[in-house]
Amino acid sequence: MCSVTIRDASERDAERMLEIYAYYVEETAISFEYEVPTLAEFKERIRDKTRRYPWLVCERDGRVLGYAYAGPFIGRAAYDWSCELTIYLDHGAVKSGLGRMLYEALEERLRKLGILNLYACIGYPETEDAYLNSNSAEFHAHLGFETVGVFHNCGYKFGRWYHMIWMEKIIGEHRQGEALARACPDR
């Protein structure tokens, strides 16, 4: 029987996570990056994000099959109760339930940190093609996210223009008129 574990990522996982991410950079328009970051750059991304937010990996029988992390939304103090999420799965492990497991674990961690709003920035095709389909938007919608904005033809990759959409999910109560503990208090 296959054992699945969700745990905190570390720099030791960087090489495998970068291997997963490289596929999306080189073969798809899911990532709007043109070049795969170096291992050193990727490790710095991990260090930067994990100063304040969780970065999780999903393992099956000891092999990392995906990762998800949170980061700041915009980066101004008034947004401290919101964050942006990112998820990547080994392209052979999509539609296996691992993405849901990762996002649910990440959402629970963020809720405990006082985060109220989750955002996802997603490449979106006007017409699906070999590089980009609507699966990511459908995945997020299935988990309760709603589209809140569309940026038309803002990403250019593989000789094509792609839209970018923002999706949002509210995970906490927005109280008025009282002092709130700051989410991620070390900011």
C-alpha positions as CSV (number, residue, x, y, z in Angstrom):
1,M,0.0,0.0,0.0
2,C,1.3,3.5,-0.9
3,S,1.9,5.8,1.9
4,V,1.3,9.6,1.3
5,T,2.9,12.2,3.6
6,I,2.5,15.9,3.7
7,R,5.4,17.7,5.5
8,D,7.3,20.9,5.6
9,A,9.7,21.3,2.7
10,S,13.4,22.0,3.2
11,E,16.3,22.9,1.1
12,R,17.1,19.2,0.9
13,D,14.0,18.9,-1.3
14,A,15.0,21.7,-3.6
15,E,16.6,19.5,-6.3
16,R,13.5,17.3,-6.7
17,M,11.1,20.3,-6.5
18,L,13.1,22.0,-9.2
19,E,12.9,18.9,-11.3
20,I,9.1,19.0,-11.0
21,Y,9.0,22.8,-11.7
22,A,11.4,22.5,-14.7
23,Y,8.8,20.6,-16.7
24,Y,6.3,23.4,-16.3
25,V,8.8,26.0,-17.3
26,E,10.1,24.1,-20.3
27,E,7.0,22.3,-21.6
28,T,4.0,24.5,-20.6
29,A,2.7,28.0,-20.2
30,I,1.5,27.2,-16.7
31,S,4.7,29.0,-15.5
32,F,5.4,32.2,-17.3
33,E,9.1,31.9,-16.7
34,Y,11.2,31.2,-19.8
35,E,14.3,29.8,-18.0
36,V,14.5,27.2,-15.3
37,P,16.0,28.8,-12.2
38,T,19.3,27.4,-11.0
39,L,19.3,25.2,-7.9
40,A,20.9,28.1,-5.9
41,E,18.1,30.5,-7.1
42,F,15.4,27.9,-6.2
43,K,16.9,27.4,-2.7
44,E,16.8,31.1,-2.2
45,R,13.1,31.1,-3.1
46,I,12.5,28.5,-0.5
47,R,14.4,30.4,2.1
48,D,12.6,33.6,1.2
49,K,9.1,32.2,1.3
50,T,9.6,30.1,4.5
51,R,10.7,33.1,6.5
52,R,7.0,33.8,7.0
53,Y,4.9,31.2,5.3
54,P,4.6,27.4,5.0
55,W,6.0,25.5,2.0
56,L,4.8,21.9,2.0
57,V,5.8,18.8,0.0
58,C,3.8,15.7,-0.7
59,E,5.6,12.4,-0.7
60,R,4.5,9.0,-1.7
61,D,6.7,6.2,-0.4
62,G,9.5,8.7,0.3
63,R,9.5,10.3,-3.2
64,V,8.4,14.0,-3.5
65,L,5.6,14.2,-6.0
66,G,4.5,17.8,-5.5
67,Y,4.8,20.9,-3.5
68,A,2.7,23.9,-2.5
69,Y,3.6,27.1,-0.8
70,A,2.2,30.5,0.3
71,G,3.8,33.9,-0.2
72,P,2.8,37.5,0.4
73,F,0.0,39.0,-1.5
74,I,1.3,42.4,-2.8
75,G,3.7,42.9,0.2
76,R,2.1,45.8,2.1
77,A,1.1,45.7,5.7
78,A,-2.6,46.1,5.1
79,Y,-2.5,42.8,3.1
80,D,-1.1,40.8,6.0
81,W,-4.3,38.7,6.3
82,S,-4.0,37.6,2.6
83,C,-1.5,35.5,0.8
84,E,-0.9,34.0,-2.7
85,L,-0.7,30.2,-3.1
86,T,1.3,28.2,-5.6
87,I,1.2,24.5,-6.3
88,Y,3.1,22.1,-8.7
89,L,2.8,18.4,-9.0
90,D,4.9,15.9,-10.9
91,H,3.2,15.9,-14.3
92,G,2.6,12.2,-13.9
93,A,0.8,12.7,-10.6
94,V,-1.9,15.3,-11.7
95,K,-5.5,14.4,-11.0
96,S,-4.5,11.9,-8.4
97,G,-5.9,13.7,-5.3
98,L,-2.4,14.8,-4.2
99,G,-3.1,18.5,-5.1
100,R,-6.2,18.6,-3.0
101,M,-4.3,17.0,-0.1
102,L,-1.5,19.6,-0.4
103,Y,-3.9,22.6,-0.6
104,E,-6.0,21.4,2.3
105,A,-3.0,21.0,4.5
106,L,-1.6,24.4,3.4
107,E,-5.0,26.1,3.9
108,E,-5.2,24.7,7.5
109,R,-1.7,26.0,8.3
110,L,-2.6,29.4,6.9
111,R,-5.8,29.6,8.8
112,K,-3.9,28.9,12.1
113,L,-1.6,31.8,11.1
114,G,-4.6,34.2,10.9
115,I,-4.8,34.3,7.1
116,L,-8.3,35.1,5.8
117,N,-8.0,35.4,2.0
118,L,-6.2,33.1,-0.4
119,Y,-5.3,34.1,-3.9
120,A,-4.0,32.2,-6.9
121,C,-2.5,33.7,-10.0
122,I,-3.1,31.3,-12.9
123,G,-2.2,31.3,-16.6
124,Y,-5.3,30.9,-18.6
125,P,-5.8,30.2,-22.3
126,E,-8.3,32.0,-24.6
127,T,-8.3,28.7,-26.4
128,E,-6.7,25.6,-24.9
129,D,-3.6,24.4,-26.7
130,A,-0.6,22.0,-26.2
131,Y,1.0,24.4,-23.6
132,L,-1.9,25.5,-21.5
133,N,-5.4,24.3,-20.6
134,S,-7.9,25.3,-18.0
135,N,-7.1,22.5,-15.5
136,S,-5.6,24.8,-12.9
137,A,-8.6,27.1,-12.9
138,E,-10.9,24.1,-12.7
139,F,-8.8,22.6,-9.8
140,H,-9.0,25.9,-7.9
141,A,-12.7,26.3,-8.6
142,H,-13.3,22.7,-7.3
143,L,-11.6,23.7,-4.0
144,G,-13.8,26.8,-3.6
145,F,-11.9,29.5,-5.3
146,E,-13.7,32.1,-7.5
147,T,-12.3,34.1,-10.4
148,V,-12.0,37.7,-9.3
149,G,-10.0,39.2,-12.2
150,V,-8.7,38.6,-15.7
151,F,-5.7,40.2,-17.3
152,H,-6.0,39.7,-21.1
153,N,-3.1,38.7,-23.2
154,C,-0.5,39.6,-20.6
155,G,1.8,36.6,-20.9
156,Y,3.7,35.7,-24.0
157,K,5.3,32.2,-24.3
158,F,5.8,29.7,-27.1
159,G,4.9,32.4,-29.6
160,R,1.4,32.8,-28.1
161,W,-0.4,35.2,-25.9
162,Y,-2.1,34.0,-22.7
163,H,-4.4,35.5,-20.2
164,M,-3.8,35.5,-16.4
165,I,-6.6,35.1,-13.9
166,W,-6.7,35.8,-10.2
167,M,-8.8,33.4,-8.1
168,E,-9.8,34.0,-4.5
169,K,-11.0,31.9,-1.6
170,I,-12.1,33.4,1.8
171,I,-11.1,31.1,4.7
172,G,-11.8,33.3,7.7
173,E,-14.1,35.9,9.2
174,H,-13.4,39.5,8.4
175,R,-14.3,41.3,11.7
176,Q,-14.6,45.1,11.8
177,G,-13.6,47.6,14.4
178,E,-11.3,45.5,16.6
179,A,-7.6,45.1,16.8
180,L,-6.6,41.9,15.0
181,A,-3.4,40.0,15.6
182,R,-1.3,40.4,12.5
183,A,-1.0,37.3,10.4
184,C,2.6,36.1,10.2
185,P,3.6,38.4,13.2
186,D,7.3,38.5,12.4
187,R,6.7,40.9,9.5
